[in-house]
Every structure is written in structure tokens, then in C-alpha cells.
């Protein structure tokens, strides 16, 4: 699936979670600046290594966080990792404030469940929830009920 055929949504960012996410890079670069001002080689190398580690971890696992709705799958991207969920496998999407670790910077979340049941396939926090839910409903054949998407059941089948 090419990026041209995918509608991408960025993650909502809660102010306090944004601060927590920014804290490690800010602290590591502050330590590097202080080390550079001291002129001592050992602390400069240590602070530099920490900065490189923080940047690498953020690039690999944290930034960017976005969610893509394509013609046949929902893609959850966090850093270089991608989780692909077939649209026809999605059984339900519900609002949640579950604090479980997930790709998103807000506790204003959506829990995506598949027909397989069990654990959620993904917990996401799109910034524009209404447009995201409408787009996912259209693409997946789910029915929107407020902040919830459900798979319509055929009531005539017995």
C-alpha cells in the first residue's frame, strides 16, 4: 500500500504527556551543553553518548506517531514500527482512557478490537477523532454509534 492511497492522522498530544516525552531529550541536551561548557572530555563524551542514545530511541520507537487508513488496512505507526490491521478484521472501536502503553501521546484513546477478540489489536489516540472514526467507518464497513464503531450484524440471519 503506497502512502498516496492512505489517509494519515497524527496523534493527539496531552500537554502533560508531551512534557514527559520531551523531558529526556531536553535533559540530555542540557547535560551535553553543561559538559561542553566545562571543557572536560569525559563528561562531554558521556553526555554526547546519552544524546545519541536518546535520539536513536526516539527515532526508532517514538516519532512519528500516526495512524493511516488505507483501502484495506489500518496502519499504526510509531517510529519505524508499523502494525497493520486488516479493515475487515476490525469488529469494534470504542473510546477508552486505558493508560496501557500504546502508540499515542494522549489518554483520549480509541481501542481497536478484531474478530479474534482477546487483547485490543491497538490502542490509538488520533487528534481528529471524529474525522478518523468517520473515515474508518467508511473504509471498514463499520457503523458509527457516537464515539464507537461496530460491525453491523445481519438480524435476519437466525
ChimeraX attribute file (.defattr): number of C-alpha atoms within 10 A of each C-alpha:
attribute: neighborCount
match mode: 1-to-1
recipient: residues
	/A:1	9
	/A:2	6
	/A:3	10
	/A:4	8
	/A:5	11
	/A:6	17
	/A:7	16
	/A:8	19
	/A:9	19
	/A:10	18
	/A:11	22
	/A:12	21
	/A:13	17
	/A:14	15
	/A:15	11
	/A:16	11
	/A:17	14
	/A:18	13
	/A:19	12
	/A:20	11
	/A:21	14
	/A:22	11
	/A:23	11
	/A:24	16
	/A:25	17
	/A:26	14
	/A:27	14
	/A:28	20
	/A:29	17
	/A:30	14
	/A:31	19
	/A:32	21
	/A:33	14
	/A:34	14
	/A:35	19
	/A:36	16
	/A:37	10
	/A:38	11
	/A:39	10
	/A:40	10
	/A:41	10
	/A:42	10
	/A:43	16
	/A:44	19
	/A:45	14
	/A:46	14
	/A:47	21
	/A:48	19
	/A:49	14
	/A:50	19
	/A:51	21
	/A:52	15
	/A:53	14
	/A:54	17
	/A:55	16
	/A:56	12
	/A:57	13
	/A:58	18
	/A:59	14
	/A:60	14
	/A:61	15
	/A:62	19
	/A:63	16
	/A:64	18
	/A:65	23
	/A:66	22
	/A:67	26
	/A:68	20
	/A:69	24
	/A:70	22
	/A:71	16
	/A:72	16
	/A:73	21
	/A:74	26
	/A:75	21
	/A:76	22
	/A:77	22
	/A:78	22
	/A:79	16
	/A:80	13
	/A:81	14
	/A:82	14
	/A:83	14
	/A:84	17
	/A:85	19
	/A:86	16
	/A:87	21
	/A:88	16
	/A:89	16
	/A:90	24
	/A:91	19
	/A:92	21
	/A:93	25
	/A:94	17
	/A:95	18
	/A:96	15
	/A:97	13
	/A:98	13
	/A:99	11
	/A:100	8
	/A:101	8
	/A:102	15
	/A:103	23
	/A:104	28
	/A:105	25
	/A:106	21
	/A:107	19
	/A:108	20
	/A:109	24
	/A:110	24
	/A:111	19
	/A:112	21
	/A:113	21
	/A:114	19
	/A:115	12
	/A:116	11
	/A:117	11
	/A:118	8
	/A:119	10
	/A:120	14
	/A:121	18
	/A:122	21
	/A:123	26
	/A:124	25
	/A:125	29
	/A:126	25
	/A:127	20
	/A:128	12
	/A:129	18
	/A:130	12
	/A:131	12
	/A:132	20
	/A:133	23
	/A:134	15
	/A:135	14
	/A:136	25
	/A:137	19
	/A:138	13
	/A:139	17
	/A:140	23
	/A:141	16
	/A:142	23
	/A:143	19
	/A:144	18
	/A:145	10
	/A:146	10
	/A:147	14
	/A:148	17
	/A:149	24
	/A:150	18
	/A:151	18
	/A:152	12
	/A:153	9
	/A:154	7
	/A:155	6
	/A:156	5
	/A:157	5
	/A:158	4
